[in-house]
Amino acid sequence: MSKYDALGNYLKRQGRERVPMTFAEVEKIIGAKLPASAREHRPWWGNNASNHVNAKAWLDAGFESEQVDMRGRKLVFRRVRKTKPFAQSGDEKPFHPLYGCMKGLVRIMPGADLTEPADPDWAVRLDAVYGPEKPEK
């Protein structure tokens, strides 16, 4: 059990998407002073749980640190919504998290044939280089 678990529990109880805090507020929640490296080195507030027990606490709570102001001794914890890369139930189809990210960015004019080659001479040039297509047996 880490002393930063108290910070994780505090963040879990927050209903907000963004939780701005001062370093002093963090110290009050964990019941101890932050190490000197937290006040002097920005990477201490990084979101790498593999080598920071402090980051593991807020990442496990579903938050990431951002807008760390070392001079002002404050930062913001932002709630992270983890996307499910694969469907959980058998009824749903699995989608990649980027699926639909470009929705609305491409317009296809009425009457456009998307199956028509963009370059009508394309097949002729390919046949000249590679020979005509051989039918499957």
C-alpha positions as CSV (number, residue, x, y, z in Angstrom):
1,M,0.0,0.0,0.0
2,S,1.3,3.4,-1.0
3,K,0.8,6.7,0.7
4,Y,-0.4,7.9,-2.7
5,D,-3.4,5.6,-2.6
6,A,-5.2,8.2,-0.6
7,L,-4.9,10.6,-3.6
8,G,-6.2,7.9,-5.9
9,N,-9.2,7.3,-3.6
10,Y,-9.9,11.1,-3.5
11,L,-9.8,11.3,-7.3
12,K,-12.2,8.3,-7.6
13,R,-14.8,10.2,-5.6
14,Q,-14.6,13.2,-7.8
15,G,-17.5,13.7,-10.3
16,R,-15.7,16.2,-12.4
17,E,-13.7,15.6,-15.5
18,R,-10.9,17.9,-14.4
19,V,-9.6,18.2,-10.9
20,P,-7.3,21.2,-10.4
21,M,-5.1,20.9,-7.3
22,T,-2.2,22.6,-5.6
23,F,0.8,20.7,-4.3
24,A,-0.3,21.6,-0.8
25,E,-3.7,20.1,-1.4
26,V,-2.1,16.9,-2.6
27,E,0.1,16.9,0.6
28,K,-3.0,17.3,2.8
29,I,-4.7,14.4,1.1
30,I,-1.8,12.0,1.3
31,G,-1.0,13.2,4.9
32,A,2.7,13.8,4.2
33,K,5.0,16.2,2.5
34,L,5.8,15.6,-1.2
35,P,9.4,14.6,-1.9
36,A,11.7,17.4,-3.0
37,S,11.7,15.9,-6.5
38,A,8.0,16.6,-6.8
39,R,8.7,20.3,-6.4
40,E,11.8,20.4,-8.5
41,H,11.3,17.9,-11.4
42,R,8.4,17.9,-13.8
43,P,8.8,14.2,-14.7
44,W,7.8,13.3,-11.1
45,W,4.3,14.2,-12.2
46,G,4.5,12.2,-15.4
47,N,1.9,9.5,-16.3
48,N,4.2,6.5,-16.3
49,A,3.0,3.9,-13.8
50,S,5.7,1.4,-14.5
51,N,8.3,3.3,-12.4
52,H,6.3,5.8,-10.3
53,V,4.1,4.6,-7.5
54,N,2.6,8.1,-7.3
55,A,1.5,8.0,-11.0
56,K,0.1,4.5,-10.5
57,A,-2.3,5.9,-7.9
58,W,-3.9,8.5,-10.1
59,L,-3.8,6.3,-13.2
60,D,-5.5,3.5,-11.4
61,A,-8.2,6.0,-10.3
62,G,-8.8,6.9,-14.0
63,F,-6.9,10.2,-14.2
64,E,-3.8,11.6,-15.8
65,S,-1.8,14.6,-14.6
66,E,-1.5,17.6,-17.0
67,Q,-0.9,21.3,-16.9
68,V,1.8,20.9,-14.2
69,D,2.9,24.4,-13.1
70,M,6.1,23.9,-11.1
71,R,6.5,27.6,-10.2
72,G,2.8,28.0,-9.2
73,R,3.0,24.5,-7.5
74,K,-0.3,23.4,-9.0
75,L,-1.6,20.9,-11.6
76,V,-4.8,19.4,-13.1
77,F,-5.8,15.8,-13.0
78,R,-8.0,15.0,-16.0
79,R,-10.3,12.0,-16.1
80,V,-9.3,9.5,-18.8
81,R,-12.0,7.6,-20.6
82,K,-10.5,4.3,-21.7
83,T,-12.0,3.0,-25.0
84,K,-12.7,-0.6,-25.3
85,P,-10.8,-2.0,-28.3
86,F,-13.0,-5.1,-28.4
87,A,-16.6,-5.6,-27.7
88,Q,-17.4,-7.2,-24.3
89,S,-20.7,-8.9,-25.3
90,G,-21.2,-11.3,-28.2
91,D,-23.8,-9.0,-29.8
92,E,-21.4,-6.2,-30.5
93,K,-18.8,-6.1,-33.2
94,P,-15.3,-5.1,-32.1
95,F,-14.1,-1.7,-33.4
96,H,-10.8,-0.1,-33.3
97,P,-10.8,3.1,-31.1
98,L,-10.1,5.2,-34.2
99,Y,-13.2,3.8,-36.0
100,G,-15.3,6.8,-37.1
101,C,-12.8,9.4,-36.2
102,M,-13.0,11.0,-39.7
103,K,-16.8,10.9,-39.8
104,G,-18.1,14.0,-41.6
105,L,-14.8,15.0,-43.1
106,V,-15.2,13.4,-46.6
107,R,-18.1,14.2,-48.9
108,I,-19.1,12.1,-51.9
109,M,-21.0,13.9,-54.5
110,P,-24.3,12.4,-55.7
111,G,-23.8,10.3,-58.7
112,A,-20.2,9.4,-58.0
113,D,-19.3,5.8,-58.7
114,L,-16.8,4.8,-56.0
115,T,-16.1,1.5,-57.8
116,E,-14.9,3.2,-61.0
117,P,-11.1,3.5,-61.3
118,A,-9.8,7.0,-60.8
119,D,-7.5,6.5,-63.8
120,P,-9.2,4.6,-66.7
121,D,-5.8,3.7,-68.3
122,W,-4.6,2.2,-65.0
123,A,-5.4,-1.4,-66.1
124,V,-3.7,-0.9,-69.5
125,R,-0.5,0.3,-67.8
126,L,-0.5,-2.6,-65.4
127,D,-1.0,-5.1,-68.2
128,A,1.9,-3.5,-70.1
129,V,4.2,-3.9,-67.0
130,Y,3.0,-7.2,-65.5
131,G,1.1,-8.9,-68.3
132,P,-2.6,-9.5,-68.5
133,E,-4.4,-10.9,-65.5
134,K,-4.6,-14.7,-65.5
135,P,-8.0,-16.1,-64.7
136,E,-8.2,-18.3,-61.6
137,K,-8.6,-22.0,-62.1
